[in-house]
Amino acid sequence: MRLSVVVPVCCGADQAEVTRRAEAVGRPDLLRGGVCGGPDAVLDKLAELADAGVDTVYFHLYEVEDVDHVRLLGREVLPRA
């Protein structure tokens, strides 16, 4: 059996970027159960999910216009996941 999960993500190169992305969501409750932090925090969450048996993770990104967010995840997280 395969297990997948959707994880809300607000990742940033620094804390100011994380905060800006989290505030742009406008509803902190939507980020509960997700991850807000730098690339290492996202990788820690992925490891936690893998340990629980999850084999596929979908990132929920709330600001679809924030292409830099996608680039950061692609550059700093995915190669190390």
PyMOL Python script that loads the backbone (N, CA, C, O; Angstrom):
from pymol import cmd

cmd.read_pdbstr("""\
ATOM      1  N   MET A   1       0.840  -1.175   0.000  1.00  0.00           N
ATOM      2  CA  MET A   1       0.000   0.000   0.000  1.00  0.00           C
ATOM      3  C   MET A   1       0.889   1.243   0.000  1.00  0.00           C
ATOM      4  O   MET A   1       1.903   1.305   0.695  1.00  0.00           O
ATOM      5  N   ARG A   2       0.489   2.205  -0.779  1.00  0.00           N
ATOM      6  CA  ARG A   2       1.217   3.469  -0.845  1.00  0.00           C
ATOM      7  C   ARG A   2       0.522   4.491   0.052  1.00  0.00           C
ATOM      8  O   ARG A   2      -0.704   4.506   0.167  1.00  0.00           O
ATOM      9  N   LEU A   3       1.317   5.332   0.675  1.00  0.00           N
ATOM     10  CA  LEU A   3       0.778   6.392   1.523  1.00  0.00           C
ATOM     11  C   LEU A   3       1.263   7.740   1.009  1.00  0.00           C
ATOM     12  O   LEU A   3       2.454   7.932   0.761  1.00  0.00           O
ATOM     13  N   SER A   4       0.338   8.660   0.853  1.00  0.00           N
ATOM     14  CA  SER A   4       0.706  10.011   0.435  1.00  0.00           C
ATOM     15  C   SER A   4       0.048  11.019   1.369  1.00  0.00           C
ATOM     16  O   SER A   4      -0.923  10.719   2.063  1.00  0.00           O
ATOM     17  N   VAL A   5       0.605  12.213   1.361  1.00  0.00           N
ATOM     18  CA  VAL A   5       0.110  13.276   2.233  1.00  0.00           C
ATOM     19  C   VAL A   5       0.364  14.624   1.560  1.00  0.00           C
ATOM     20  O   VAL A   5       1.316  14.789   0.797  1.00  0.00           O
ATOM     21  N   VAL A   6      -0.504  15.573   1.862  1.00  0.00           N
ATOM     22  CA  VAL A   6      -0.315  16.953   1.434  1.00  0.00           C
ATOM     23  C   VAL A   6       0.166  17.750   2.644  1.00  0.00           C
ATOM     24  O   VAL A   6      -0.442  17.697   3.713  1.00  0.00           O
ATOM     25  N   VAL A   7       1.255  18.483   2.467  1.00  0.00           N
ATOM     26  CA  VAL A   7       1.842  19.248   3.561  1.00  0.00           C
ATOM     27  C   VAL A   7       1.892  20.728   3.185  1.00  0.00           C
ATOM     28  O   VAL A   7       2.545  21.097   2.209  1.00  0.00           O
ATOM     29  N   PRO A   8       1.205  21.575   3.953  1.00  0.00           N
ATOM     30  CA  PRO A   8       1.350  23.013   3.728  1.00  0.00           C
ATOM     31  C   PRO A   8       2.795  23.432   4.007  1.00  0.00           C
ATOM     32  O   PRO A   8       3.372  23.037   5.020  1.00  0.00           O
ATOM     33  N   VAL A   9       3.370  24.221   3.120  1.00  0.00           N
ATOM     34  CA  VAL A   9       4.775  24.611   3.259  1.00  0.00           C
ATOM     35  C   VAL A   9       4.933  26.114   3.076  1.00  0.00           C
ATOM     36  O   VAL A   9       4.405  26.700   2.131  1.00  0.00           O
ATOM     37  N   CYS A  10       5.667  26.722   3.992  1.00  0.00           N
ATOM     38  CA  CYS A  10       6.150  28.098   3.861  1.00  0.00           C
ATOM     39  C   CYS A  10       7.644  28.029   4.118  1.00  0.00           C
ATOM     40  O   CYS A  10       8.083  28.059   5.268  1.00  0.00           O
ATOM     41  N   CYS A  11       8.411  27.938   3.069  1.00  0.00           N
ATOM     42  CA  CYS A  11       9.860  27.800   3.165  1.00  0.00           C
ATOM     43  C   CYS A  11      10.503  29.112   2.745  1.00  0.00           C
ATOM     44  O   CYS A  11      10.000  29.813   1.868  1.00  0.00           O
ATOM     45  N   GLY A  12      11.615  29.431   3.381  1.00  0.00           N
ATOM     46  CA  GLY A  12      12.329  30.647   3.012  1.00  0.00           C
ATOM     47  C   GLY A  12      13.815  30.494   3.208  1.00  0.00           C
ATOM     48  O   GLY A  12      14.271  29.667   3.997  1.00  0.00           O
ATOM     49  N   ALA A  13      14.565  31.297   2.484  1.00  0.00           N
ATOM     50  CA  ALA A  13      16.015  31.295   2.608  1.00  0.00           C
ATOM     51  C   ALA A  13      16.453  31.903   3.941  1.00  0.00           C
ATOM     52  O   ALA A  13      17.548  31.618   4.427  1.00  0.00           O
ATOM     53  N   ASP A  14      15.598  32.740   4.531  1.00  0.00           N
ATOM     54  CA  ASP A  14      15.862  33.321   5.849  1.00  0.00           C
ATOM     55  C   ASP A  14      14.522  33.498   6.567  1.00  0.00           C
ATOM     56  O   ASP A  14      13.461  33.298   5.975  1.00  0.00           O
ATOM     57  N   GLN A  15      14.578  33.872   7.835  1.00  0.00           N
ATOM     58  CA  GLN A  15      13.356  33.968   8.636  1.00  0.00           C
ATOM     59  C   GLN A  15      12.403  35.033   8.110  1.00  0.00           C
ATOM     60  O   GLN A  15      11.186  34.861   8.190  1.00  0.00           O
ATOM     61  N   ALA A  16      12.924  36.115   7.580  1.00  0.00           N
ATOM     62  CA  ALA A  16      12.052  37.166   7.037  1.00  0.00           C
ATOM     63  C   ALA A  16      11.221  36.632   5.869  1.00  0.00           C
ATOM     64  O   ALA A  16      10.041  36.959   5.741  1.00  0.00           O
ATOM     65  N   GLU A  17      11.836  35.818   5.027  1.00  0.00           N
ATOM     66  CA  GLU A  17      11.120  35.241   3.894  1.00  0.00           C
ATOM     67  C   GLU A  17      10.061  34.241   4.369  1.00  0.00           C
ATOM     68  O   GLU A  17       8.954  34.208   3.832  1.00  0.00           O
ATOM     69  N   VAL A  18      10.397  33.439   5.361  1.00  0.00           N
ATOM     70  CA  VAL A  18       9.425  32.491   5.936  1.00  0.00           C
ATOM     71  C   VAL A  18       8.236  33.258   6.499  1.00  0.00           C
ATOM     72  O   VAL A  18       7.086  32.914   6.226  1.00  0.00           O
ATOM     73  N   THR A  19       8.507  34.283   7.273  1.00  0.00           N
ATOM     74  CA  THR A  19       7.455  35.084   7.893  1.00  0.00           C
ATOM     75  C   THR A  19       6.569  35.733   6.840  1.00  0.00           C
ATOM     76  O   THR A  19       5.345  35.718   6.968  1.00  0.00           O
ATOM     77  N   ARG A  20       7.169  36.301   5.805  1.00  0.00           N
ATOM     78  CA  ARG A  20       6.400  36.943   4.738  1.00  0.00           C
ATOM     79  C   ARG A  20       5.466  35.942   4.066  1.00  0.00           C
ATOM     80  O   ARG A  20       4.297  36.242   3.825  1.00  0.00           O
ATOM     81  N   ARG A  21       5.978  34.766   3.768  1.00  0.00           N
ATOM     82  CA  ARG A  21       5.141  33.754   3.111  1.00  0.00           C
ATOM     83  C   ARG A  21       4.033  33.267   4.034  1.00  0.00           C
ATOM     84  O   ARG A  21       2.900  33.079   3.590  1.00  0.00           O
ATOM     85  N   ALA A  22       4.336  33.065   5.293  1.00  0.00           N
ATOM     86  CA  ALA A  22       3.318  32.605   6.248  1.00  0.00           C
ATOM     87  C   ALA A  22       2.233  33.669   6.426  1.00  0.00           C
ATOM     88  O   ALA A  22       1.048  33.340   6.471  1.00  0.00           O
ATOM     89  N   GLU A  23       2.626  34.929   6.527  1.00  0.00           N
ATOM     90  CA  GLU A  23       1.645  36.006   6.681  1.00  0.00           C
ATOM     91  C   GLU A  23       0.779  36.167   5.437  1.00  0.00           C
ATOM     92  O   GLU A  23      -0.388  36.546   5.542  1.00  0.00           O
ATOM     93  N   ALA A  24       1.330  35.886   4.276  1.00  0.00           N
ATOM     94  CA  ALA A  24       0.578  36.021   3.027  1.00  0.00           C
ATOM     95  C   ALA A  24      -0.574  35.019   2.956  1.00  0.00           C
ATOM     96  O   ALA A  24      -1.564  35.261   2.265  1.00  0.00           O
ATOM     97  N   VAL A  25      -0.451  33.910   3.656  1.00  0.00           N
ATOM     98  CA  VAL A  25      -1.536  32.925   3.689  1.00  0.00           C
ATOM     99  C   VAL A  25      -2.767  33.544   4.332  1.00  0.00           C
ATOM    100  O   VAL A  25      -3.894  33.294   3.904  1.00  0.00           O
ATOM    101  N   GLY A  26      -2.542  34.358   5.370  1.00  0.00           N
ATOM    102  CA  GLY A  26      -3.637  35.085   5.997  1.00  0.00           C
ATOM    103  C   GLY A  26      -4.438  34.302   7.018  1.00  0.00           C
ATOM    104  O   GLY A  26      -5.243  34.881   7.746  1.00  0.00           O
ATOM    105  N   ARG A  27      -4.233  33.006   7.084  1.00  0.00           N
ATOM    106  CA  ARG A  27      -4.945  32.166   8.062  1.00  0.00           C
ATOM    107  C   ARG A  27      -3.958  31.156   8.644  1.00  0.00           C
ATOM    108  O   ARG A  27      -3.689  30.128   8.023  1.00  0.00           O
ATOM    109  N   PRO A  28      -3.420  31.436   9.822  1.00  0.00           N
ATOM    110  CA  PRO A  28      -2.441  30.537  10.424  1.00  0.00           C
ATOM    111  C   PRO A  28      -2.945  29.100  10.599  1.00  0.00           C
ATOM    112  O   PRO A  28      -2.149  28.162  10.600  1.00  0.00           O
ATOM    113  N   ASP A  29      -4.254  28.926  10.746  1.00  0.00           N
ATOM    114  CA  ASP A  29      -4.797  27.581  10.928  1.00  0.00           C
ATOM    115  C   ASP A  29      -4.545  26.696   9.710  1.00  0.00           C
ATOM    116  O   ASP A  29      -4.487  25.473   9.840  1.00  0.00           O
ATOM    117  N   LEU A  30      -4.395  27.294   8.533  1.00  0.00           N
ATOM    118  CA  LEU A  30      -4.140  26.515   7.327  1.00  0.00           C
ATOM    119  C   LEU A  30      -2.735  25.907   7.320  1.00  0.00           C
ATOM    120  O   LEU A  30      -2.467  24.956   6.585  1.00  0.00           O
ATOM    121  N   LEU A  31      -1.854  26.456   8.133  1.00  0.00           N
ATOM    122  CA  LEU A  31      -0.473  25.969   8.174  1.00  0.00           C
ATOM    123  C   LEU A  31      -0.245  24.928   9.267  1.00  0.00           C
ATOM    124  O   LEU A  31       0.831  24.336   9.353  1.00  0.00           O
ATOM    125  N   ARG A  32      -1.247  24.710  10.089  1.00  0.00           N
ATOM    126  CA  ARG A  32      -1.132  23.707  11.146  1.00  0.00           C
ATOM    127  C   ARG A  32      -0.860  22.344  10.524  1.00  0.00           C
ATOM    128  O   ARG A  32      -1.505  21.970   9.544  1.00  0.00           O
ATOM    129  N   GLY A  33       0.066  21.617  11.070  1.00  0.00           N
ATOM    130  CA  GLY A  33       0.400  20.316  10.520  1.00  0.00           C
ATOM    131  C   GLY A  33       1.367  20.400   9.358  1.00  0.00           C
ATOM    132  O   GLY A  33       1.799  19.380   8.820  1.00  0.00           O
ATOM    133  N   GLY A  34       1.701  21.613   8.977  1.00  0.00           N
ATOM    134  CA  GLY A  34       2.637  21.813   7.884  1.00  0.00           C
ATOM    135  C   GLY A  34       4.011  22.153   8.418  1.00  0.00           C
ATOM    136  O   GLY A  34       4.384  21.768   9.526  1.00  0.00           O
ATOM    137  N   VAL A  35       4.748  22.877   7.614  1.00  0.00           N
ATOM    138  CA  VAL A  35       6.088  23.271   8.018  1.00  0.00           C
ATOM    139  C   VAL A  35       6.359  24.696   7.564  1.00  0.00           C
ATOM    140  O   VAL A  35       6.119  25.056   6.412  1.00  0.00           O
ATOM    141  N   CYS A  36       6.861  25.495   8.490  1.00  0.00           N
ATOM    142  CA  CYS A  36       7.297  26.858   8.203  1.00  0.00           C
ATOM    143  C   CYS A  36       8.740  26.957   8.677  1.00  0.00           C
ATOM    144  O   CYS A  36       9.031  26.778   9.860  1.00  0.00           O
ATOM    145  N   GLY A  37       9.619  27.237   7.762  1.00  0.00           N
ATOM    146  CA  GLY A  37      11.027  27.332   8.122  1.00  0.00           C
ATOM    147  C   GLY A  37      11.897  27.269   6.888  1.00  0.00           C
ATOM    148  O   GLY A  37      11.428  27.398   5.757  1.00  0.00           O
ATOM    149  N   GLY A  38      13.160  27.069   7.133  1.00  0.00           N
ATOM    150  CA  GLY A  38      14.109  26.970   6.046  1.00  0.00           C
ATOM    151  C   GLY A  38      14.102  25.586   5.419  1.00  0.00           C
ATOM    152  O   GLY A  38      13.351  24.708   5.844  1.00  0.00           O
ATOM    153  N   PRO A  39      14.934  25.397   4.414  1.00  0.00           N
ATOM    154  CA  PRO A  39      15.010  24.098   3.752  1.00  0.00           C
ATOM    155  C   PRO A  39      15.271  22.937   4.711  1.00  0.00           C
ATOM    156  O   PRO A  39      14.724  21.851   4.521  1.00  0.00           O
ATOM    157  N   ASP A  40      16.093  23.145   5.733  1.00  0.00           N
ATOM    158  CA  ASP A  40      16.361  22.064   6.687  1.00  0.00           C
ATOM    159  C   ASP A  40      15.105  21.657   7.452  1.00  0.00           C
ATOM    160  O   ASP A  40      14.920  20.478   7.754  1.00  0.00           O
ATOM    161  N   ALA A  41      14.243  22.619   7.766  1.00  0.00           N
ATOM    162  CA  ALA A  41      12.984  22.304   8.457  1.00  0.00           C
ATOM    163  C   ALA A  41      12.077  21.467   7.556  1.00  0.00           C
ATOM    164  O   ALA A  41      11.412  20.543   8.024  1.00  0.00           O
ATOM    165  N   VAL A  42      12.052  21.790   6.274  1.00  0.00           N
ATOM    166  CA  VAL A  42      11.238  21.014   5.333  1.00  0.00           C
ATOM    167  C   VAL A  42      11.794  19.599   5.218  1.00  0.00           C
ATOM    168  O   VAL A  42      11.035  18.630   5.201  1.00  0.00           O
ATOM    169  N   LEU A  43      13.115  19.478   5.140  1.00  0.00           N
ATOM    170  CA  LEU A  43      13.731  18.151   5.070  1.00  0.00           C
ATOM    171  C   LEU A  43      13.474  17.341   6.332  1.00  0.00           C
ATOM    172  O   LEU A  43      13.262  16.130   6.256  1.00  0.00           O
ATOM    173  N   ASP A  44      13.489  17.992   7.490  1.00  0.00           N
ATOM    174  CA  ASP A  44      13.171  17.296   8.744  1.00  0.00           C
ATOM    175  C   ASP A  44      11.746  16.753   8.715  1.00  0.00           C
ATOM    176  O   ASP A  44      11.496  15.627   9.145  1.00  0.00           O
ATOM    177  N   LYS A  45      10.818  17.556   8.207  1.00  0.00           N
ATOM    178  CA  LYS A  45       9.420  17.119   8.106  1.00  0.00           C
ATOM    179  C   LYS A  45       9.300  15.940   7.140  1.00  0.00           C
ATOM    180  O   LYS A  45       8.567  14.990   7.416  1.00  0.00           O
ATOM    181  N   LEU A  46      10.007  15.991   6.020  1.00  0.00           N
ATOM    182  CA  LEU A  46       9.986  14.888   5.070  1.00  0.00           C
ATOM    183  C   LEU A  46      10.529  13.605   5.696  1.00  0.00           C
ATOM    184  O   LEU A  46       9.990  12.523   5.464  1.00  0.00           O
ATOM    185  N   ALA A  47      11.585  13.723   6.482  1.00  0.00           N
ATOM    186  CA  ALA A  47      12.156  12.555   7.157  1.00  0.00           C
ATOM    187  C   ALA A  47      11.167  11.979   8.170  1.00  0.00           C
ATOM    188  O   ALA A  47      11.013  10.763   8.277  1.00  0.00           O
ATOM    189  N   GLU A  48      10.504  12.859   8.904  1.00  0.00           N
ATOM    190  CA  GLU A  48       9.494  12.429   9.878  1.00  0.00           C
ATOM    191  C   GLU A  48       8.366  11.662   9.180  1.00  0.00           C
ATOM    192  O   GLU A  48       7.919  10.621   9.661  1.00  0.00           O
ATOM    193  N   LEU A  49       7.921  12.184   8.057  1.00  0.00           N
ATOM    194  CA  LEU A  49       6.848  11.525   7.308  1.00  0.00           C
ATOM    195  C   LEU A  49       7.313  10.191   6.729  1.00  0.00           C
ATOM    196  O   LEU A  49       6.560   9.217   6.733  1.00  0.00           O
ATOM    197  N   ALA A  50       8.538  10.142   6.236  1.00  0.00           N
ATOM    198  CA  ALA A  50       9.081   8.886   5.707  1.00  0.00           C
ATOM    199  C   ALA A  50       9.157   7.835   6.811  1.00  0.00           C
ATOM    200  O   ALA A  50       8.840   6.668   6.583  1.00  0.00           O
ATOM    201  N   ASP A  51       9.575   8.247   8.001  1.00  0.00           N
ATOM    202  CA  ASP A  51       9.634   7.323   9.138  1.00  0.00           C
ATOM    203  C   ASP A  51       8.259   6.780   9.495  1.00  0.00           C
ATOM    204  O   ASP A  51       8.143   5.673  10.021  1.00  0.00           O
ATOM    205  N   ALA A  52       7.216   7.554   9.210  1.00  0.00           N
ATOM    206  CA  ALA A  52       5.842   7.122   9.485  1.00  0.00           C
ATOM    207  C   ALA A  52       5.272   6.267   8.347  1.00  0.00           C
ATOM    208  O   ALA A  52       4.137   5.797   8.429  1.00  0.00           O
ATOM    209  N   GLY A  53       6.069   6.068   7.281  1.00  0.00           N
ATOM    210  CA  GLY A  53       5.628   5.219   6.192  1.00  0.00           C
ATOM    211  C   GLY A  53       5.095   5.932   4.966  1.00  0.00           C
ATOM    212  O   GLY A  53       4.632   5.289   4.025  1.00  0.00           O
ATOM    213  N   VAL A  54       5.155   7.253   4.968  1.00  0.00           N
ATOM    214  CA  VAL A  54       4.678   8.021   3.817  1.00  0.00           C
ATOM    215  C   VAL A  54       5.708   7.923   2.696  1.00  0.00           C
ATOM    216  O   VAL A  54       6.901   8.119   2.929  1.00  0.00           O
ATOM    217  N   ASP A  55       5.252   7.621   1.483  1.00  0.00           N
ATOM    218  CA  ASP A  55       6.186   7.518   0.363  1.00  0.00           C
ATOM    219  C   ASP A  55       6.017   8.626  -0.682  1.00  0.00           C
ATOM    220  O   ASP A  55       6.864   8.769  -1.565  1.00  0.00           O
ATOM    221  N   THR A  56       4.947   9.403  -0.596  1.00  0.00           N
ATOM    222  CA  THR A  56       4.741  10.516  -1.523  1.00  0.00           C
ATOM    223  C   THR A  56       4.246  11.724  -0.743  1.00  0.00           C
ATOM    224  O   THR A  56       3.290  11.635   0.028  1.00  0.00           O
ATOM    225  N   VAL A  57       4.911  12.856  -0.958  1.00  0.00           N
ATOM    226  CA  VAL A  57       4.529  14.098  -0.285  1.00  0.00           C
ATOM    227  C   VAL A  57       4.258  15.151  -1.347  1.00  0.00           C
ATOM    228  O   VAL A  57       5.067  15.370  -2.249  1.00  0.00           O
ATOM    229  N   TYR A  58       3.107  15.796  -1.224  1.00  0.00           N
ATOM    230  CA  TYR A  58       2.750  16.913  -2.089  1.00  0.00           C
ATOM    231  C   TYR A  58       2.828  18.183  -1.260  1.00  0.00           C
ATOM    232  O   TYR A  58       2.224  18.266  -0.191  1.00  0.00           O
ATOM    233  N   PHE A  59       3.566  19.172  -1.744  1.00  0.00           N
ATOM    234  CA  PHE A  59       3.658  20.456  -1.051  1.00  0.00           C
ATOM    235  C   PHE A  59       2.453  21.306  -1.433  1.00  0.00           C
ATOM    236  O   PHE A  59       2.157  21.485  -2.615  1.00  0.00           O
ATOM    237  N   HIS A  60       1.764  21.826  -0.424  1.00  0.00           N
ATOM    238  CA  HIS A  60       0.679  22.779  -0.674  1.00  0.00           C
ATOM    239  C   HIS A  60       1.279  24.172  -0.516  1.00  0.00           C
ATOM    240  O   HIS A  60       1.641  24.590   0.583  1.00  0.00           O
ATOM    241  N   LEU A  61       1.375  24.873  -1.628  1.00  0.00           N
ATOM    242  CA  LEU A  61       1.888  26.240  -1.641  1.00  0.00           C
ATOM    243  C   LEU A  61       0.716  27.175  -1.882  1.00  0.00           C
ATOM    244  O   LEU A  61       0.024  27.060  -2.894  1.00  0.00           O
ATOM    245  N   TYR A  62       0.491  28.088  -0.969  1.00  0.00           N
ATOM    246  CA  TYR A  62      -0.703  28.931  -1.026  1.00  0.00           C
ATOM    247  C   TYR A  62      -0.596  30.091  -1.998  1.00  0.00           C
ATOM    248  O   TYR A  62      -1.615  30.541  -2.520  1.00  0.00           O
ATOM    249  N   GLU A  63       0.598  30.588  -2.256  1.00  0.00           N
ATOM    250  CA  GLU A  63       0.764  31.712  -3.184  1.00  0.00           C
ATOM    251  C   GLU A  63       1.281  31.184  -4.514  1.00  0.00           C
ATOM    252  O   GLU A  63       2.488  31.042  -4.712  1.00  0.00           O
ATOM    253  N   VAL A  64       0.372  30.899  -5.408  1.00  0.00           N
ATOM    254  CA  VAL A  64       0.768  30.297  -6.679  1.00  0.00           C
ATOM    255  C   VAL A  64       1.616  31.238  -7.534  1.00  0.00           C
ATOM    256  O   VAL A  64       2.335  30.779  -8.422  1.00  0.00           O
ATOM    257  N   GLU A  65       1.543  32.530  -7.285  1.00  0.00           N
ATOM    258  CA  GLU A  65       2.345  33.489  -8.037  1.00  0.00           C
ATOM    259  C   GLU A  65       3.784  33.573  -7.538  1.00  0.00           C
ATOM    260  O   GLU A  65       4.634  34.163  -8.204  1.00  0.00           O
ATOM    261  N   ASP A  66       4.063  32.994  -6.386  1.00  0.00           N
ATOM    262  CA  ASP A  66       5.391  33.071  -5.767  1.00  0.00           C
ATOM    263  C   ASP A  66       6.306  31.997  -6.369  1.00  0.00           C
ATOM    264  O   ASP A  66       6.584  30.975  -5.742  1.00  0.00           O
ATOM    265  N   VAL A  67       6.756  32.249  -7.577  1.00  0.00           N
ATOM    266  CA  VAL A  67       7.605  31.292  -8.290  1.00  0.00           C
ATOM    267  C   VAL A  67       8.946  31.105  -7.580  1.00  0.00           C
ATOM    268  O   VAL A  67       9.554  30.039  -7.681  1.00  0.00           O
ATOM    269  N   ASP A  68       9.408  32.122  -6.870  1.00  0.00           N
ATOM    270  CA  ASP A  68      10.668  31.990  -6.129  1.00  0.00           C
ATOM    271  C   ASP A  68      10.565  30.932  -5.035  1.00  0.00           C
ATOM    272  O   ASP A  68      11.558  30.289  -4.693  1.00  0.00           O
ATOM    273  N   HIS A  69       9.378  30.753  -4.494  1.00  0.00           N
ATOM    274  CA  HIS A  69       9.150  29.716  -3.484  1.00  0.00           C
ATOM    275  C   HIS A  69       9.373  28.336  -4.115  1.00  0.00           C
ATOM    276  O   HIS A  69      10.048  27.481  -3.542  1.00  0.00           O
ATOM    277  N   VAL A  70       8.806  28.142  -5.279  1.00  0.00           N
ATOM    278  CA  VAL A  70       8.971  26.873  -6.000  1.00  0.00           C
ATOM    279  C   VAL A  70      10.441  26.656  -6.345  1.00  0.00           C
ATOM    280  O   VAL A  70      10.960  25.549  -6.199  1.00  0.00           O
ATOM    281  N   ARG A  71      11.103  27.704  -6.797  1.00  0.00           N
ATOM    282  CA  ARG A  71      12.526  27.594  -7.135  1.00  0.00           C
ATOM    283  C   ARG A  71      13.364  27.216  -5.919  1.00  0.00           C
ATOM    284  O   ARG A  71      14.261  26.379  -6.016  1.00  0.00           O
ATOM    285  N   LEU A  72      13.071  27.833  -4.774  1.00  0.00           N
ATOM    286  CA  LEU A  72      13.818  27.528  -3.550  1.00  0.00           C
ATOM    287  C   LEU A  72      13.644  26.055  -3.179  1.00  0.00           C
ATOM    288  O   LEU A  72      14.622  25.373  -2.873  1.00  0.00           O
ATOM    289  N   LEU A  73      12.423  25.569  -3.204  1.00  0.00           N
ATOM    290  CA  LEU A  73      12.183  24.166  -2.876  1.00  0.00           C
ATOM    291  C   LEU A  73      12.888  23.248  -3.872  1.00  0.00           C
ATOM    292  O   LEU A  73      13.470  22.235  -3.485  1.00  0.00           O
ATOM    293  N   GLY A  74      12.835  23.604  -5.145  1.00  0.00           N
ATOM    294  CA  GLY A  74      13.479  22.793  -6.168  1.00  0.00           C
ATOM    295  C   GLY A  74      14.995  22.788  -6.059  1.00  0.00           C
ATOM    296  O   GLY A  74      15.643  21.783  -6.352  1.00  0.00           O
ATOM    297  N   ARG A  75      15.548  23.894  -5.643  1.00  0.00           N
ATOM    298  CA  ARG A  75      16.994  24.025  -5.552  1.00  0.00           C
ATOM    299  C   ARG A  75      17.572  23.487  -4.240  1.00  0.00           C
ATOM    300  O   ARG A  75      18.625  22.849  -4.234  1.00  0.00           O
ATOM    301  N   GLU A  76      16.871  23.752  -3.126  1.00  0.00           N
ATOM    302  CA  GLU A  76      17.440  23.458  -1.802  1.00  0.00           C
ATOM    303  C   GLU A  76      16.855  22.227  -1.109  1.00  0.00           C
ATOM    304  O   GLU A  76      17.497  21.651  -0.230  1.00  0.00           O
ATOM    305  N   VAL A  77      15.654  21.820  -1.494  1.00  0.00           N
ATOM    306  CA  VAL A  77      15.009  20.709  -0.785  1.00  0.00           C
ATOM    307  C   VAL A  77      14.997  19.434  -1.630  1.00  0.00           C
ATOM    308  O   VAL A  77      15.497  18.397  -1.194  1.00  0.00           O
ATOM    309  N   LEU A  78      14.438  19.505  -2.816  1.00  0.00           N
ATOM    310  CA  LEU A  78      14.250  18.296  -3.615  1.00  0.00           C
ATOM    311  C   LEU A  78      15.533  17.510  -3.890  1.00  0.00           C
ATOM    312  O   LEU A  78      15.501  16.281  -3.821  1.00  0.00           O
ATOM    313  N   PRO A  79      16.664  18.158  -4.199  1.00  0.00           N
ATOM    314  CA  PRO A  79      17.882  17.364  -4.438  1.00  0.00           C
ATOM    315  C   PRO A  79      18.367  16.607  -3.189  1.00  0.00           C
ATOM    316  O   PRO A  79      19.088  15.616  -3.303  1.00  0.00           O
ATOM    317  N   ARG A  80      17.970  17.074  -2.014  1.00  0.00           N
ATOM    318  CA  ARG A  80      18.421  16.461  -0.767  1.00  0.00           C
ATOM    319  C   ARG A  80      17.381  15.534  -0.150  1.00  0.00           C
ATOM    320  O   ARG A  80      17.641  14.897   0.871  1.00  0.00           O
ATOM    321  N   ALA A  81      16.198  15.457  -0.771  1.00  0.00           N
ATOM    322  CA  ALA A  81      15.115  14.654  -0.198  1.00  0.00           C
ATOM    323  C   ALA A  81      15.287  13.180  -0.524  1.00  0.00           C
ATOM    324  O   ALA A  81      14.465  12.358  -0.120  1.00  0.00           O
TER     325      ALA A  81
END
""", "prot")
cmd.dss("prot")
cmd.show_as("cartoon", "prot")
cmd.util.cbc("prot")
cmd.orient("prot")
